[in-house]
Amino acid sequence: MRTVIAGGHGKIALRLATLLANRGDEVVGVVRNPEHRADVEATGASVAVLDLEQASSTELAAHLEGADAVVFAAGAGPGSTAERKDTVDRAAAELLADAAKEAGVRRYLLVSSTGVDQEPDPDRGEVWVAYVRAKKAAEDALRDRSDLDLTVVRPGPLTDDPGVGRVRLSAGPLERTPIARDDTAAVLAALLEAPDTAGLTLELMGGDDDILEAVAAVRP
């Protein structure tokens, strides 16, 4: 399997690239900053340097040729502006969808966030509000596309704790519980091998279910 990960230097993306490369998949990480090349290559992935806020869909599609799936794991990151929450967390996700269509790639995993169905708390500031709204807008825009086999994954609060290989995964609401980025990446890797989960929006939290069993349980 050939998978292209947008936001290839992100914490989840680097973990996912390592898992995929270790199982023999071909992985490409799309990064904006060329100084991040070595970190991505250390996972076993190759690198495409491209600014998702500036590139055209055709430029991005050139890096998707021959791919079986794409993963959107990009984000404007801490300290960014409200404007960049929209240009990265929403617009870049849509750009990846446009590029995937041009390249003939249907499978798309979108890393979103829990809680996006609720109105964001304004007391947390305009950047937080913009982040939640951008994630929700990205989900809505991608769900409306008939050219994608889309699975949306909504992790709970993310931690850098070592993964335990156990989670809660559900197409319905879950109690908010921290989840390790290690385990989030492992769930994404499993979902890439479960194309019949296309069409699902999955809440992901820390829990007690084996990851492969959790993915099997949500499959139609």
C-alpha positions as CSV (number, residue, x, y, z in Angstrom):
1,M,0.0,0.0,0.0
2,R,1.2,3.5,-0.8
3,T,0.0,6.2,1.6
4,V,0.5,9.9,1.5
5,I,0.3,11.8,4.8
6,A,-0.4,15.5,4.7
7,G,1.2,17.2,7.7
8,G,4.0,14.6,7.6
9,H,6.0,16.2,10.4
10,G,3.2,16.2,12.9
11,K,3.4,14.0,16.0
12,I,0.7,11.6,14.9
13,A,2.0,11.6,11.3
14,L,5.5,10.6,12.3
15,R,4.2,7.7,14.4
16,L,1.9,6.6,11.6
17,A,4.6,6.7,9.0
18,T,6.8,4.6,11.3
19,L,4.1,2.0,11.7
20,L,3.3,1.8,8.0
21,A,6.9,1.7,6.9
22,N,7.6,-1.1,9.4
23,R,4.9,-3.2,7.9
24,G,6.3,-2.7,4.5
25,D,4.1,0.0,3.1
26,E,5.4,2.8,0.9
27,V,4.8,6.1,2.7
28,V,5.2,9.8,1.6
29,G,5.1,12.6,4.2
30,V,4.1,16.0,2.8
31,V,5.9,18.8,4.8
32,R,6.2,22.6,4.4
33,N,9.6,23.0,6.0
34,P,12.5,21.3,4.2
35,E,14.4,21.2,7.6
36,H,11.9,18.5,8.6
37,R,13.0,16.2,5.9
38,A,15.4,14.2,8.1
39,D,12.8,13.6,10.8
40,V,10.3,12.2,8.3
41,E,12.9,10.1,6.5
42,A,14.0,8.6,9.8
43,T,10.6,6.9,9.9
44,G,11.2,5.1,6.7
45,A,9.0,7.5,4.7
46,S,10.0,9.6,1.7
47,V,9.3,13.3,1.7
48,A,7.5,15.8,-0.5
49,V,8.2,19.4,0.4
50,L,5.1,21.5,-0.4
51,D,3.3,24.3,1.4
52,L,-0.4,23.3,1.6
53,E,-1.4,26.9,2.2
54,Q,0.2,28.0,-1.1
55,A,0.2,25.0,-3.4
56,S,-2.4,24.2,-6.1
57,S,-4.3,20.9,-6.1
58,T,-2.5,20.0,-9.3
59,E,0.9,20.5,-7.6
60,L,-0.2,18.3,-4.7
61,A,-1.7,15.7,-7.0
62,A,1.7,15.1,-8.6
63,H,2.8,13.6,-5.2
64,L,-0.3,11.4,-5.0
65,E,0.2,9.5,-8.2
66,G,0.0,5.8,-7.5
67,A,-1.2,6.3,-3.9
68,D,-3.8,3.9,-2.4
69,A,-4.8,6.3,0.3
70,V,-4.2,9.8,1.8
71,V,-4.3,10.8,5.4
72,F,-4.9,14.4,6.5
73,A,-2.9,14.9,9.7
74,A,-2.0,18.5,9.3
75,G,-2.7,21.3,11.6
76,A,-1.8,24.9,12.1
77,G,-0.4,24.0,15.5
78,P,-0.1,25.8,18.8
79,G,0.6,29.5,18.7
80,S,-1.0,29.9,15.3
81,T,-3.6,32.5,14.4
82,A,-7.3,32.1,14.0
83,E,-6.9,32.7,10.2
84,R,-4.4,29.8,9.9
85,K,-6.8,27.5,11.6
86,D,-9.0,28.0,8.6
87,T,-6.3,27.9,5.9
88,V,-4.7,24.8,7.3
89,D,-7.3,22.8,9.3
90,R,-10.1,23.4,6.7
91,A,-8.7,24.6,3.4
92,A,-5.7,22.3,3.3
93,A,-8.0,19.3,4.0
94,E,-10.1,20.3,1.1
95,L,-7.1,20.9,-1.1
96,L,-6.0,17.3,-0.3
97,A,-9.4,16.1,-1.4
98,D,-9.2,18.0,-4.7
99,A,-5.7,16.6,-5.3
100,A,-6.8,13.1,-4.5
101,K,-9.6,13.4,-7.1
102,E,-7.1,14.6,-9.7
103,A,-4.8,11.7,-8.9
104,G,-7.6,9.1,-8.8
105,V,-7.2,8.4,-5.1
106,R,-10.5,7.7,-3.2
107,R,-9.5,6.5,0.2
108,Y,-9.1,9.4,2.7
109,L,-8.6,9.4,6.4
110,L,-9.3,12.8,8.1
111,V,-7.9,13.3,11.6
112,S,-10.4,15.7,13.2
113,S,-11.1,16.3,16.9
114,T,-13.7,15.3,19.4
115,G,-16.3,17.9,20.4
116,V,-16.6,19.6,17.0
117,D,-20.4,19.0,16.9
118,Q,-20.8,21.3,19.9
119,E,-20.5,25.1,19.7
120,P,-17.0,26.0,20.9
121,D,-16.6,27.7,24.2
122,P,-15.9,31.4,23.5
123,D,-14.2,31.7,26.9
124,R,-11.3,29.7,25.4
125,G,-10.5,32.4,22.9
126,E,-11.0,33.2,19.3
127,V,-8.2,30.8,18.2
128,W,-9.9,27.9,19.9
129,V,-13.2,28.8,18.4
130,A,-11.6,29.1,14.9
131,Y,-10.0,25.7,15.4
132,V,-13.2,23.8,16.3
133,R,-15.1,25.5,13.5
134,A,-12.4,24.8,10.9
135,K,-12.3,21.1,11.9
136,K,-16.1,20.8,11.6
137,A,-16.1,22.7,8.3
138,A,-13.5,20.3,6.9
139,E,-15.6,17.3,8.0
140,D,-18.7,18.7,6.4
141,A,-17.0,19.7,3.1
142,L,-15.4,16.3,2.7
143,R,-18.6,14.3,3.6
144,D,-20.4,16.1,0.8
145,R,-18.0,14.6,-1.8
146,S,-19.0,11.5,-3.7
147,D,-15.5,11.1,-5.0
148,L,-14.0,10.1,-1.6
149,D,-14.1,7.0,0.6
150,L,-13.9,9.0,3.7
151,T,-13.3,8.0,7.3
152,V,-13.3,10.7,9.9
153,V,-11.4,10.0,13.2
154,R,-12.0,12.3,16.2
155,P,-9.4,11.7,18.9
156,G,-9.9,12.8,22.4
157,P,-7.3,14.9,24.3
158,L,-3.9,13.7,22.9
159,T,-0.9,12.8,25.0
160,D,2.6,11.7,24.4
161,D,2.3,8.8,26.8
162,P,3.5,5.5,25.5
163,G,0.8,3.6,23.7
164,V,-0.9,0.7,25.4
165,G,-2.6,-0.8,22.3
166,R,-6.1,-0.4,23.8
167,V,-8.7,2.2,23.0
168,R,-12.4,3.0,22.7
169,L,-13.7,3.5,19.2
170,S,-17.3,4.2,18.4
171,A,-19.5,5.7,15.7
172,G,-21.5,7.2,18.6
173,P,-20.6,9.6,21.4
174,L,-18.0,8.6,24.0
175,E,-17.0,10.0,27.3
176,R,-14.0,12.3,26.8
177,T,-10.8,10.5,27.8
178,P,-7.2,11.2,27.0
179,I,-5.6,9.0,24.2
180,A,-1.9,8.5,23.4
181,R,-0.7,9.6,20.0
182,D,0.9,6.2,19.7
183,D,-2.5,4.6,19.9
184,T,-4.1,7.1,17.7
185,A,-1.6,6.3,15.0
186,A,-2.1,2.6,15.4
187,V,-5.9,3.1,14.9
188,L,-5.2,5.0,11.7
189,A,-2.9,2.3,10.5
190,A,-5.6,-0.3,11.1
191,L,-8.3,1.8,9.5
192,L,-6.2,2.0,6.3
193,E,-6.6,-1.8,6.1
194,A,-10.4,-1.5,6.7
195,P,-11.7,0.3,3.6
196,D,-15.3,-0.7,4.5
197,T,-15.2,1.9,7.3
198,A,-15.6,4.6,4.7
199,G,-18.5,6.7,5.5
200,L,-18.0,6.5,9.3
201,T,-17.2,9.2,11.7
202,L,-15.4,7.6,14.7
203,E,-14.8,8.9,18.2
204,L,-11.5,7.7,19.6
205,M,-10.6,7.7,23.3
206,G,-8.3,5.9,25.6
207,G,-9.9,2.6,26.7
208,D,-9.6,-1.1,27.2
209,D,-10.4,-2.6,23.8
210,D,-7.6,-4.1,21.7
211,I,-7.1,-1.8,18.7
212,L,-7.7,-4.4,16.0
213,E,-10.8,-5.7,17.8
214,A,-12.0,-2.1,18.2
215,V,-11.7,-1.5,14.5
216,A,-13.3,-4.8,13.6
217,A,-16.3,-3.9,15.9
218,V,-17.1,-0.7,14.0
219,R,-16.9,-2.2,10.5
220,P,-20.3,-2.5,8.9
